[in-house]
Amino acid sequence: YDGYGQEAVSAGAAFAMGPGDRLCILHRDLAAHLIRGVTPARILSQYMGRAAGITGGRDGNVHFGDRTLGCVGMVSMLPDMMLVATGMAMAFKLRGERRCAMTWFGDGSTSRGDFHEAMNWAGVQKLPVVFVLENNQYAYSTPLDKQFAVDPVERAAAYGFVGVTVDGNDVEAMFEAARAARERALSGDGPTLIEAVTMRMHGHAAHDDMKYVPKEQVEEWRKRDPIERQENRLRVLGVDVDALRAEIKAEIDAAAEEALAGPMPDPATAVDGVFCVGEAEPLGDGQAPWSGFSGGDA
């Protein structure tokens, strides 16, 4: 369940959030975990079922989140994380905390009841939450015109808050939209729905050959690749992109070796985390390596 072709949606939005904010991250939004400070080695260990993975070898898929870094593990039923993020935002408001919640979900999610429940409650209560709709053109194999009769961003107005449409393949546009949404939330102006228009360039998952997508559509979106677009911007600024790519590859290769060499989980820990024993684990402060970037708000 990768996010190939839509990396800018999670990267740009997550980078705008503060250390004390909470992110409900979905399966195609791996960049958000990396931005919050989860290392590549821990993520690869997760997929390999190693003890060093975020879930300690209990899940070899995408249901993980390091709460100490402000990442909440995902729920498979989409968009249930909208309800989780809305609940967290309600807690922030009740406690008088200057914090914001954010979550991502796909266009197919907008056809479910929990989408409307979260939107309605967030709007009524003017909660500090940012909803990021990843409009990647298909809900599995169902195209947009078979899902809804109006642009889903228009639904924000129906629930009494701001909705904006953004080029989801432009990481800087995503950052600016998310930063503005966060500022609205922290100012008491309620939620924002960001519709990030993008394209899922792989099948729904590894088993999906994506033959239902016209080749012309794939090729058109390939020209808008978000990583290539940002690379071109960096080159204009004088950044040695080739050297940067080599540095990143070396980091990933080292992380893969570390994960492969890591131990499998101890069977004696199988029931750890199943029951709450003693005090609940604190959520931590979300202090990622970049934590001073977004303006210093908690």
Protein Blocks (a to p, Z undefined) as FASTA:
>chain_A
ZZehilmmmmmmmmmpcfkbccdddfklmmmmmmnopafklmmmmmnopaklmnlopacc
fbdcdfknopacddfbacfklmmmmmmmmmmmmnopacdddddddfklmmpmklmmmmmm
mmmnopabddddddehiahjacfklmbmbdfklmmmmnopacddddfkbmklmmmmmmmm
mmmmmnonapaddddddddfbdfblmlgolmpcfklmmmmmmmofklmmmmmmmmnopaf
klmmmmmmmmmmmmmmmmmmpccddfklmmgokacghjaddebjoiafklmmnnopZZ
